[in-house]
Amino acid sequence: MPKDLVSFVLVQLEHKNKTSYLKTYLPGGIEMSVILEARMLSKTYSTNTLQQHVLKNLNLEIKQGDFTVIMGSSGSGKSTLLYALSGMDHPTLGEIYFKGTKISDYNNDQLAVFRRTHAGFVFQQMYLNNTMSILDNILVAGLLVNKNRKQVTERAKKLIGQVGLTENVYHKYPLQLSGGEAQRIAIVRALINTPEIVFADEPTGALNSENAVNVLDVMTAINKEGQSIVMVTHDIKTARRANRILYLKDGVIMDECNLGQYVKDDKGRHKQLREFLERMGW
């Protein structure tokens, strides 16, 4: 949608540790809320007398239902940004707000509660427990939030079906699955607590092309249902699934590319993204 058709309403009401839930309104009164926001975010690592400034006064908004991909060269700060936004790491300076609540001041216990109740995580390595069945790998995450084992089990089985797997995997173990199957189970585990936002760090990086497509199809499907996704990738085929690409260089967002909702076999989409990345020096 052209930028001149979008109006932004920002109301900042400070009350203790909270600010208002930022909202974007499209013509006709359709509301698109800003679910996650970073303000002047910085991350510095210090070793002896040396300092490495990985993120530098970075500002960012993630809207509800966005599929946002973060790209950039190695060492640009992509994963550091993802971990800071998700509450897995503390920023050195700056503020992070989730639905208007300032989470950057949370202690480790508060962040743990935030992560298991509001966020889901998918990584390049699946981190499945090889001594537990597939179903138990999922249930152990779900029961942290919902103690009703029957409800969690029903949801787990439903999600397993939605990612294209059958009941045959319930009692298998991770080492008995293909890479693509294991990654889809990792996605199910990430969704078991109905998170409002899913963070993914190179989720297809260790997969062959066929399994990567299967995993991306699942991510695309859940996004079309309204799931917010923030993903780090270096792969252009993965990136073009997103509606929004952010290019990070030396800890700063240089620019962004807006592609709209994913459409399969859209050659213009691939061309637009490639031209954008070339302009960024990718």
Secondary structure as the mmCIF struct_conf table of DSSP 4:
data_model
#
loop_
_struct_conf.conf_type_id
_struct_conf.id
_struct_conf.beg_label_comp_id
_struct_conf.beg_label_asym_id
_struct_conf.beg_label_seq_id
_struct_conf.end_label_comp_id
_struct_conf.end_label_asym_id
_struct_conf.end_label_seq_id
HELX_RH_3T_P HELX_RH_3T_P1 LYS A 3 LEU A 5
STRN STRN1 SER A 7 VAL A 9
STRN STRN2 HIS A 15 HIS A 15
TURN_TY1_P TURN_TY1_P1 LYS A 16 ASN A 17
STRN STRN3 LYS A 18 LYS A 18
STRN STRN4 LYS A 23 LEU A 26
TURN_TY1_P TURN_TY1_P2 PRO A 27 GLY A 29
STRN STRN5 ILE A 30 THR A 47
TURN_TY1_P TURN_TY1_P3 ASN A 48 THR A 49
STRN STRN6 LEU A 50 LYS A 63
TURN_TY1_P TURN_TY1_P4 GLN A 64 GLY A 65
STRN STRN7 PHE A 67 MET A 71
BEND BEND1 SER A 73 SER A 73
TURN_TY1_P TURN_TY1_P5 SER A 74 GLY A 75
BEND BEND2 SER A 76 GLY A 77
HELX_RH_AL_P HELX_RH_AL_P1 LYS A 78 LEU A 85
TURN_TY1_P TURN_TY1_P6 SER A 86 GLY A 87
BEND BEND3 MET A 88 ASP A 89
BEND BEND4 THR A 92 THR A 92
STRN STRN8 LEU A 93 PHE A 98
TURN_TY1_P TURN_TY1_P7 LYS A 99 GLY A 100
STRN STRN9 THR A 101 LYS A 102
TURN_TY1_P TURN_TY1_P8 SER A 104 ASP A 105
HELX_RH_AL_P HELX_RH_AL_P2 ASN A 108 HIS A 118
STRN STRN10 ALA A 119 PHE A 123
BEND BEND5 GLN A 124 GLN A 125
TURN_TY1_P TURN_TY1_P9 ASN A 130 THR A 131
BEND BEND6 MET A 132 MET A 132
HELX_RH_AL_P HELX_RH_AL_P3 ILE A 134 GLY A 142
TURN_TY1_P TURN_TY1_P10 LEU A 143 VAL A 145
HELX_RH_AL_P HELX_RH_AL_P4 ARG A 149 GLN A 162
TURN_TY1_P TURN_TY1_P11 VAL A 163 GLY A 164
HELX_RH_3T_P HELX_RH_3T_P2 GLU A 167 VAL A 169
TURN_TY1_P TURN_TY1_P12 TYR A 170 HIS A 171
HELX_RH_3T_P HELX_RH_3T_P3 PRO A 174 GLN A 176
BEND BEND7 LEU A 177 LEU A 177
HELX_RH_AL_P HELX_RH_AL_P5 GLY A 179 LEU A 191
TURN_TY1_P TURN_TY1_P13 ILE A 192 ASN A 193
BEND BEND8 GLU A 196 GLU A 196
STRN STRN11 ILE A 197 ASP A 201
BEND BEND9 GLU A 202 GLU A 202
TURN_TY1_P TURN_TY1_P14 PRO A 203 ALA A 206
BEND BEND10 LEU A 207 LEU A 207
HELX_RH_AL_P HELX_RH_AL_P6 SER A 209 LYS A 224
TURN_TY1_P TURN_TY1_P15 GLU A 225 GLY A 226
STRN STRN12 SER A 228 VAL A 232
BEND BEND11 HIS A 234 HIS A 234
HELX_RH_AL_P HELX_RH_AL_P7 ILE A 236 ALA A 239
TURN_TY1_P TURN_TY1_P16 ARG A 240 ARG A 241
BEND BEND12 ALA A 242 ASN A 243
STRN STRN13 ARG A 244 LYS A 249
TURN_TY1_P TURN_TY1_P17 ASP A 250 GLY A 251
STRN STRN14 VAL A 252 ASN A 258
BEND BEND13 GLN A 261 GLN A 261
TURN_TY1_P TURN_TY1_P18 LYS A 264 ASP A 265
HELX_RH_AL_P HELX_RH_AL_P8 LYS A 267 MET A 280
TURN_TY1_P TURN_TY1_P19 GLY A 281 GLY A 281
#
